[in-house]
Structure formats: C-alpha cells, structure tokens
Amino acid sequence: MNKNSFITHCFRILTAMTLGMTGVGVASAADKSNGADNFYKSERVIMQKVEFKNQYNMNVAGNLFIPKGLKQSTKNPAIIVGHPMGAVKEQSANLYATKMAEQGFVTLSLDLSFWGESEGQPRNAVSPDIYAEDFSAAVDFLGTRPFVDKERIGAIGICGSGSFVISAAKIDQRMKAIATVSMYDMGAAFRNGLRHSQTVEQRKQIFTAAAEQRYVEFTGGETKYVGGTVHQLNADTDPIQREFYDFYRTPRGEFTPKSSSPALTTHPTLTSVVKFANFYPFTDIETISPRPMLFITGENAHSREFSEDAYKKATEPKELYIVPGAGHVDLYDRLNYIPFEKLASFFSKYLQGN
C-alpha cells in the first residue's frame, strides 16, 4: 500500500473526521423524511446573527435565538450549542438552539474557529484548545447581554463539540450545566479509531505524513486535506460512512458554502488534524462536579462508547440517557429521536431551579 493509499485507509477508520462544512451558503430543498428536519425554523423564535471575539482576538460567528415575548427587562437562562466537528451552526446546532429557545431559553449556536463564518486561517484547521476557547468566548458574550443571567448559562455539545465543551467546562466554571449529544471523544477517536481499531504503528504513519506535509506547505505548496465524509458511495463504502453521507451529502443536511469548494467540506487539514493526538478531554472530568452533566447517545450509535466512557469517569450529578433505536446521526436532526423534553427538563432543573 503506498503512502497516499495508507493515509486514506487510516482516515476512513477515523470516522470522527467525517463532520462539517466551511463557509457560508444556502441549503438545497430539505429532505424531511424519517423525521429529519435539520433546517427547522420556528415562528415562536427570533434569530439574529451575532459576532464576538475570543481570547485570541478572532471573530466567532453565531446565531442568537430569543423566544418571542421574552421579558428582556429580566435576567433569563441561556444555552450555548456547538455543532459536530468540522460542521457549521446550520447543521444540527441551529436546530437544537431553535428547539431549546421554544422552551423559553435564550440560545446561541456558534461556528467554531476555522469553520463556517468564524475567523481562522488556514480554513478547516484543527485546534482543540481554540475550539474550547470559543465556548468560553460564547459565555463572555451571553453573560454580558442585559437579558441574560450570567449565573445561569449552560451548554450543549453535539458530536465532536461534546468533547470540546467538556474541555472548556473543566476550566470555565461559568458553564453551570453541560449536556452532550452523540459525543465523540475526538482525541481517542484519532489515537485509537472506533473500538480501538487503529494500531500505534498506523498512528505513527499519519504523524510522519503530516510532518512531511508541513515542509510542502511551509515552502508554498498546496494544503492537503484528509478524512471527511465521502462524496460518492460504492459497494465498498462502510455503514458508518453511509450514515454520514446521508446527512452531509444529501438535501437532508447538505449546506453549500459560498466561500469554499464543496470538495473541501468536512475535510480537516492533514498538518493540523494530528493535534487531536494530544487531546484528552475526559482527563479530570470529575472536576466539573458539582455542576451536572447529561450524556445523550443512541442505542445503536457507533459513538456510544465515548458517552459511556465519559459517564463512567464523571462524578455526580451525572446521567447517561440512551435513546432507544437511535444511531449516531439520527440525533443530529431526526425529531422523532432527539429527546428535547429531556434536555429541557435538565436545563430547567439546573438553570432555572424548577
């Protein structure tokens, strides 16, 4: 197997990288079959685009959702929503933010740095530290809104953002309640593959390729992108890739960017993706306590191992909620699976005291 084929093989194992889009754009006619409604909008919610700086002086883009009739003269609870790794807020995060706003919460979906409308060069770069910082910057923004109670801010992390929000919450105690949905531990997924299917030697081969690629890019060569959701299906496409393809490459969740080639959507840069090797979000997860944590995963989700691992390592108060019959991507947008009532009761209890 030559080097390029080997790298392709390794990143097919690392299906954690199969999530996302860059740039700003428009969705095609949405596919709402089987309960899917990724581009859901509500007449009961007002949405406005916002922008704020993170600690690295980078602009972070977001959508602020405010329930109609909200008393802006009072202080209200708020929730930050993070999208799947490499995705944009228009994919899954907006849906969750809209639905939670319907429950009376002020919500904010954001584009992580290097993706979507947020700043960061090169595009599609991986930086777990900056991703976690973006969540804290979102707290900065929400906590300074006159209609938000800065003591009642929570966060939801979907897929890869589940690990980023845990990383952020460990050192930012302003996040008072944390929920994850279909969480990926991006560090473990990179190092080991799903179900520990990747060897140390295979990991080292990726390190070698990334290091050599740094010379190429340092001297002005083209950026190399890896992983990501396939753009075509064939007889050999594995079931997990098919699951992601059904969301990212079809009208169900596809979002066509204006400022980036569709060929690059969901694909991180080779030279930066290796940074996940040093990312251990569940180390010291117990220090989040006594702030509550809710881990939501599908009964049939290929990522279930990560939520179960986090739950085992976390301390009380904590809860593992398994959605019967649901797979990993089902919880991105299928309204017949996503337990919004569970999320609402969790945040109502811990952010509103009800």
N, C-alpha and C positions, 0 to 999 in steps of 0.2 A: 504493500500500500504506500503510495507516495505521500509527501508531506501534506499537500493540499487535501488529498482524499482523507488522510488521517484526521486532520483538523475538522473537516466536515463531519466525519464519523463521531468525533468526540462531542461536537456541539449538537448533534442530534440526540445524544444521550442527555445533554444538559438542556432539557426542555424548559427549564426555568427561564431561558432567554427568549422564549417564543412569544413575548408580550409587547405590544406597543406600536406607537406611530410617532412621527415627528411633524412639526409644522402646524399650520392652521389650514383648515379646509372645510369641505362640506361632505355630508354623508349622502350616500345614494338612498333610493327608496328603501326604507327599513323593512327588514324581514321580522314579522311578529309571530312567526309560527312557534308552536310548542311553548307558549308562554313568554317568549322573548320580547323585550321592549327596551332595548338599550337607549334609544333616543326619546324616552318618555319625557313629556312636558306636562306641567300642571297649571291650571288656571288659578289655583289657590296659592301660588308661589310667585314672587317677583325675583328675577335673576338679573344681576348686573356684573359686568366684567370689572375686575379689580387687579391691581398690581402693587407689589410691595417688595422691599429689599430684604435679602437675607444677610447674614453677618459677613458674607464675603462681598457685599455690595453688588450682588447680582439681582436683577429683576426677576421676581417669581410671579407668574400669571395665575390668576384664579377666577372662579365664578362664585359670587356671593349670592346665596339664596335666602330670601327673607319671606316668612309667611305673611300673606296679606292680612291686614288687620293687626299685625304685631304692634304692641304698645312700645314705641321707640323712646318713650319718656321713662321707661323702666329698664332694669337690667335683666337680660334674658340669657339662658344657657345656649351654648354654641358647640358645634361639632365640625372637626376638620375631616375631610375624606381624601385619601390618597389612592391613586389609580394603580393598576397592575404594573409590574416592572417594564419600563420602556413604552408603556401606553401613554395616552393623554387623558385629560379630565373628561373628554367627550366619550370615553369608553369606560363604562361602568361607574366611574366616580360621580359624574353628574346625576346618574340615575339614583344612586344612594343618597346623594345630597338633596335631591328634589323630594324623594320619598320621606326623608327624615325632616325636611322643612315642613312637609304636610302634617307632621306630628307636632309642630309648634317650635321646633328648634331653628335657630339661625345656623346655617351650614355654609361651609366653604370647601369647594373642590379645588385642587391645585394641580398644575403641571410641575413635576419635579424638574430641577435644573437639568439642562441639556436636552430636554424633550419638549414638544409642543410649543407653546407661546413663551415659555420661560427662557431666560438667557442661559448662555453657557456654550463655550467652544472647546473642543470640536463637538459637533452635534452627535447625539447618541452615545456620549461618553458615560462611563460607569464611575460613580464616586459615592459609595455608601455614606461617607461622612457628610458630604454636602446634601445628599438626599435627606438624611436625618435632620440636618440644619434647616432644610426647607419647612419641615413640620414645626420646628420651634419658631421660625420666622412667621409662620401662619398664626401661631399663638400670639406673637407680638402684634400682628395686625388685628386679629379679632379682639384681643384684650384691651386694645386702645379705642375700640368703637364705643360710642356713648350708650348704645343699646345692648351691649354685651356685658355680662357679668364675668370678669376675668377670673373669678374663683370657680366658675362652672363651665370649663371648656374640656371637651372630650375629643377623641379621635378614632377614626375607623381606617384601617389599612387593608386594602384588597390585594390579594396575592403577594407579590414582592413587597408592596408597601406595608404589608403586615410586619415584615421583619424590620423595615426602616422605622416604623412608628414605635416599635419596641425599643430599638436602639436609641431613638430620641427620648422616649419617656423615661428611660433609665437615668438620664441626667437632667431632664426637664420636668420638675415636679408640678409644673403648672397644668400638665395634662392630667386631669382628675379621674378619667375613666377611659380605658383603652379596649377596643374591640378589633379583632382581625377576622377576615373572611377569606376562605380558600388560601390560607397563608403559605407562602414559600419562604423557607429559610434560604436566602439567596447564597449565603456563604456555604452552607452544607450542600446545596444543590450543585454549586460549582465544583467544590472539592471532591464530592463523592458520587454525584449523579443520583438519580432516583433509586431508592432501595440499595444504595451502595453498589451501583452497577459500574462505576468507573474506578480504575486502578490508580495507584500513585504514579506509576510509570506513564499512564495516559495523561495525567495531570501535568507531569513534568514536560511532556511533549508540547502541551499547549503553552506552558511558560517559555519554552525555547522558541516557538514560533512567534509569540508576542514580543519577546526581546529582540529577535532579528527584525521584526517589522518596525520597531522603533527606529532603527537605522534608516530604513526606507523612508519613513515619514519625516525624520529629522533632516534628511537631505532633500526634501521637497517632493518625495514620491507620493503616490495616491494612498489615501486612507483605506484600510482593509476592514470590512465588516463581517461579522460571523453570526452563527446561531440564527435564531429567529424562526418565525413561522414560515413553512414552505409556501411557495407561490403557486404550486401545482401539485395535484395528487396523482399518485400512480399506484400500481399494485403493491409496491413495497413500503408505502407510507404507513408508519406505525399508528396505532389508535390514538395516542396522545397528540401527535401532530395533527391528526384528522380533527380532533376535538378543538384545537386552537384554530385550525383553518376555518372551521365552520363559523367562528366568530370574527376573526380578523380579516379573512379574505372573502367574505360574503356580505351581502347587504345587512345581515343581522347586526354586525358591529363594525364594519369597514368604515373608515373615515379617511377620505382622500385629502392629503395635505396640499397646500398651495406652494409652500416654500421648500419642499423636499421631494425627491423622487420616490414614488411608491415602492420602488425596488429596494429602498433602504429601510422601510418601515419594519419595526420590530427587531432590527439588527444592530446590536451594540458594536462598538469598535473593538477590534482584537487587542489592541495595545492597552485598553483600559479595563476590559472585562476581567482580566486576571486579578484586579483589585478585590474581587469577591473572595479570593483565597484567604485574605486577611480579615474577613468579616465574620464575626461570631456574635450575632445579636442576642442569643439566649444565655450567654455568659453573664452572670449577675442579674438575671431576670427577676430573681427573688427580691431584689432591692426596690422594685416597683411597688410592692406591697407596703402599706395597706390600701393603696389605690387598686380598684378592681380591674380584672381582666376577663374578657369574654372571647373565647376561641370558637369560631363557627367554621365547620367543614362539612363537606358532603360525605354521605355514607360510602359512596363509590369513587370518591375523589382520589386521583393518583397522588395528590399532595397531602393526603390525610396524615401521613407520618409526621409532618412538620408541626401541625397543630397539636397532635398528641404529645410530641416531644416537648413543645413549649409549655403545655399544660402540666406535664409531669414535673418540669423544673420550676415553674412558678409557684408562689405561695399564696395563701388565702388573702383576700377573697378572689376566687377564680372559678370559671365554669367552662366546660367543654360541651358545645352544643353541636350534635351531629344531625344533619338534615337527611331524613330518610330518602333513599333513591337518587340523591343528587350527586353529580360528578363535579369536578373542579370548575369548569367553565359555566356550568349551569348557574352557579351562584354569582356570575358576572351580571346577568341580565334576565334570567327567567323568573318572572314574578310569581309563578306557581311554586317555586322552590325557595326564593330568598325570604328568610324569616324577619321581615321588617317589624312585625309586632314584638318579636323577641328583642331586637335592637332598641326599639322604642321603650320597652319596659326597663331594659338595662340602663339606658341613659336617663330615663325619668327617675329611676330609683337613686342613681348616684350623682346626677347633676341637678335634679330638682328636689330631691328629698321626699318624693311621693312614694 
